[in-house]
Amino acid sequence: MNYEDLISNMTPEIHQSLKRAIELGKWPTGQALSVEQRETCMRAVIAYDQKHLPEDQRTGYIDRTKKNGTQHGEDSLDADVLKIINTH
């Protein structure tokens, strides 16, 4: 079974378990996640989200809608101008 198959066959319960392990930094058994395990879990969670969840429910989603319903900027990847004012 390859990585894509694993993500396709991941259940919502496993997805939640991986998210929880990332949040707490440990497995349900109490054993700490290594850096590599945490990174692998994050990749799996993001891949699962991409495949199974609507955009606004995915890990890392940022709602760019203003209160009036319009979007902040036309292209979310465009750089915004930042002005730094020195008060000294």
C-alpha atoms as an extended CHARMM CRD file, in Angstrom:
* protein
*
        88  EXT
         1         1  MET       CA              0.0000000000        0.0000000000        0.0000000000  PROA      1               0.0000000000
         2         2  ASN       CA              1.4000000000        3.4110000000       -0.9230000000  PROA      2               0.0000000000
         3         3  TYR       CA              1.0220000000        6.7910000000        0.8060000000  PROA      3               0.0000000000
         4         4  GLU       CA             -1.9750000000        7.8620000000       -1.3130000000  PROA      4               0.0000000000
         5         5  ASP       CA             -3.7740000000        4.6290000000       -0.4710000000  PROA      5               0.0000000000
         6         6  LEU       CA             -3.1190000000        5.1730000000        3.2360000000  PROA      6               0.0000000000
         7         7  ILE       CA             -4.5740000000        8.6890000000        3.0830000000  PROA      7               0.0000000000
         8         8  SER       CA             -7.5810000000        7.4820000000        1.0570000000  PROA      8               0.0000000000
         9         9  ASN       CA             -8.2740000000        4.7380000000        3.5890000000  PROA      9               0.0000000000
        10        10  MET       CA             -7.7270000000        6.8710000000        6.6930000000  PROA      10              0.0000000000
        11        11  THR       CA            -10.8570000000        7.0330000000        8.8440000000  PROA      11              0.0000000000
        12        12  PRO       CA            -12.1150000000       10.2380000000       10.4820000000  PROA      12              0.0000000000
        13        13  GLU       CA            -11.2390000000        8.6650000000       13.8510000000  PROA      13              0.0000000000
        14        14  ILE       CA             -7.6160000000        8.1100000000       12.8450000000  PROA      14              0.0000000000
        15        15  HSD       CA             -7.4860000000       11.6480000000       11.4390000000  PROA      15              0.0000000000
        16        16  GLN       CA             -8.7040000000       13.0540000000       14.7680000000  PROA      16              0.0000000000
        17        17  SER       CA             -6.2750000000       10.8550000000       16.6790000000  PROA      17              0.0000000000
        18        18  LEU       CA             -3.3440000000       12.1580000000       14.6120000000  PROA      18              0.0000000000
        19        19  LYS       CA             -4.4720000000       15.7600000000       15.1080000000  PROA      19              0.0000000000
        20        20  ARG       CA             -4.7060000000       15.1850000000       18.8550000000  PROA      20              0.0000000000
        21        21  ALA       CA             -1.2510000000       13.5970000000       18.9540000000  PROA      21              0.0000000000
        22        22  ILE       CA              0.1650000000       16.6450000000       17.1510000000  PROA      22              0.0000000000
        23        23  GLU       CA             -1.5860000000       19.0250000000       19.5600000000  PROA      23              0.0000000000
        24        24  LEU       CA             -0.3920000000       17.2100000000       22.6870000000  PROA      24              0.0000000000
        25        25  GLY       CA              2.9910000000       16.0960000000       21.3530000000  PROA      25              0.0000000000
        26        26  LYS       CA              2.3620000000       12.5240000000       22.4320000000  PROA      26              0.0000000000
        27        27  TRP       CA              0.5470000000        9.3660000000       21.3920000000  PROA      27              0.0000000000
        28        28  PRO       CA             -2.5900000000        8.2020000000       23.2490000000  PROA      28              0.0000000000
        29        29  THR       CA             -0.2770000000        5.8190000000       25.1760000000  PROA      29              0.0000000000
        30        30  GLY       CA              1.5780000000        8.8210000000       26.5810000000  PROA      30              0.0000000000
        31        31  GLN       CA              4.7660000000        8.2140000000       24.5810000000  PROA      31              0.0000000000
        32        32  ALA       CA              6.2060000000       11.4520000000       23.1690000000  PROA      32              0.0000000000
        33        33  LEU       CA              6.2140000000       12.0230000000       19.4110000000  PROA      33              0.0000000000
        34        34  SER       CA              9.6130000000       12.4170000000       17.8340000000  PROA      34              0.0000000000
        35        35  VAL       CA             10.2070000000       15.3710000000       15.5140000000  PROA      35              0.0000000000
        36        36  GLU       CA              9.9790000000       13.0210000000       12.5410000000  PROA      36              0.0000000000
        37        37  GLN       CA              6.7180000000       11.4760000000       13.7890000000  PROA      37              0.0000000000
        38        38  ARG       CA              5.1780000000       14.9040000000       14.3250000000  PROA      38              0.0000000000
        39        39  GLU       CA              6.1450000000       16.0070000000       10.8000000000  PROA      39              0.0000000000
        40        40  THR       CA              4.7830000000       12.7840000000        9.2960000000  PROA      40              0.0000000000
        41        41  CYS       CA              1.5190000000       13.1570000000       11.2150000000  PROA      41              0.0000000000
        42        42  MET       CA              1.1800000000       16.7760000000       10.0570000000  PROA      42              0.0000000000
        43        43  ARG       CA              1.7020000000       15.7700000000        6.4390000000  PROA      43              0.0000000000
        44        44  ALA       CA             -0.9160000000       13.0200000000        6.7590000000  PROA      44              0.0000000000
        45        45  VAL       CA             -3.4480000000       15.3460000000        8.4180000000  PROA      45              0.0000000000
        46        46  ILE       CA             -2.9640000000       18.0200000000        5.7420000000  PROA      46              0.0000000000
        47        47  ALA       CA             -3.2320000000       15.4330000000        2.9380000000  PROA      47              0.0000000000
        48        48  TYR       CA             -6.4100000000       13.9840000000        4.4880000000  PROA      48              0.0000000000
        49        49  ASP       CA             -7.9040000000       17.4650000000        4.8770000000  PROA      49              0.0000000000
        50        50  GLN       CA             -7.1120000000       18.2890000000        1.2450000000  PROA      50              0.0000000000
        51        51  LYS       CA             -8.7980000000       15.1070000000        0.0250000000  PROA      51              0.0000000000
        52        52  HSD       CA            -11.8150000000       14.9020000000        2.3390000000  PROA      52              0.0000000000
        53        53  LEU       CA            -12.7130000000       18.3130000000        3.7880000000  PROA      53              0.0000000000
        54        54  PRO       CA            -14.0770000000       21.5520000000        2.3380000000  PROA      54              0.0000000000
        55        55  GLU       CA            -11.4990000000       24.3470000000        2.1900000000  PROA      55              0.0000000000
        56        56  ASP       CA            -12.8790000000       26.2460000000        5.1970000000  PROA      56              0.0000000000
        57        57  GLN       CA            -12.5170000000       23.1670000000        7.4460000000  PROA      57              0.0000000000
        58        58  ARG       CA             -8.9230000000       22.3030000000        6.5360000000  PROA      58              0.0000000000
        59        59  THR       CA             -5.9560000000       22.6060000000        8.8590000000  PROA      59              0.0000000000
        60        60  GLY       CA             -4.3610000000       26.0260000000        8.4440000000  PROA      60              0.0000000000
        61        61  TYR       CA             -7.3650000000       27.6480000000        6.7360000000  PROA      61              0.0000000000
        62        62  ILE       CA             -7.4710000000       31.4220000000        7.1240000000  PROA      62              0.0000000000
        63        63  ASP       CA            -10.7860000000       33.1660000000        6.5140000000  PROA      63              0.0000000000
        64        64  ARG       CA             -9.9460000000       36.2590000000        4.4800000000  PROA      64              0.0000000000
        65        65  THR       CA            -13.5310000000       37.5370000000        4.3460000000  PROA      65              0.0000000000
        66        66  LYS       CA            -14.1240000000       41.0540000000        5.6600000000  PROA      66              0.0000000000
        67        67  LYS       CA            -17.1670000000       41.8480000000        7.7970000000  PROA      67              0.0000000000
        68        68  ASN       CA            -18.9140000000       43.3120000000        4.7330000000  PROA      68              0.0000000000
        69        69  GLY       CA            -18.4910000000       40.0060000000        2.8510000000  PROA      69              0.0000000000
        70        70  THR       CA            -15.7090000000       41.0740000000        0.4790000000  PROA      70              0.0000000000
        71        71  GLN       CA            -12.3080000000       39.4160000000        0.3300000000  PROA      71              0.0000000000
        72        72  HSD       CA             -9.0500000000       40.9400000000        1.5560000000  PROA      72              0.0000000000
        73        73  GLY       CA             -7.2760000000       41.5250000000       -1.7420000000  PROA      73              0.0000000000
        74        74  GLU       CA             -7.9950000000       39.9540000000       -5.0900000000  PROA      74              0.0000000000
        75        75  ASP       CA             -5.2330000000       37.3670000000       -4.8840000000  PROA      75              0.0000000000
        76        76  SER       CA             -4.4510000000       35.8410000000       -1.5070000000  PROA      76              0.0000000000
        77        77  LEU       CA             -0.8440000000       35.2990000000       -2.6360000000  PROA      77              0.0000000000
        78        78  ASP       CA             -0.2780000000       38.9610000000       -3.5690000000  PROA      78              0.0000000000
        79        79  ALA       CA              1.9690000000       40.8170000000       -1.1560000000  PROA      79              0.0000000000
        80        80  ASP       CA              0.3350000000       43.5720000000        0.8770000000  PROA      80              0.0000000000
        81        81  VAL       CA              2.0450000000       46.9060000000        1.3960000000  PROA      81              0.0000000000
        82        82  LEU       CA              3.2410000000       47.3070000000        4.9450000000  PROA      82              0.0000000000
        83        83  LYS       CA              4.0790000000       50.7760000000        6.2650000000  PROA      83              0.0000000000
        84        84  ILE       CA              6.3390000000       51.0330000000        9.2900000000  PROA      84              0.0000000000
        85        85  ILE       CA              6.1380000000       54.3580000000       11.0510000000  PROA      85              0.0000000000
        86        86  ASN       CA              8.9910000000       55.2340000000       13.3710000000  PROA      86              0.0000000000
        87        87  THR       CA              7.6790000000       57.3840000000       16.2190000000  PROA      87              0.0000000000
        88        88  HSD       CA             11.1240000000       58.2170000000       17.6340000000  PROA      88              0.0000000000
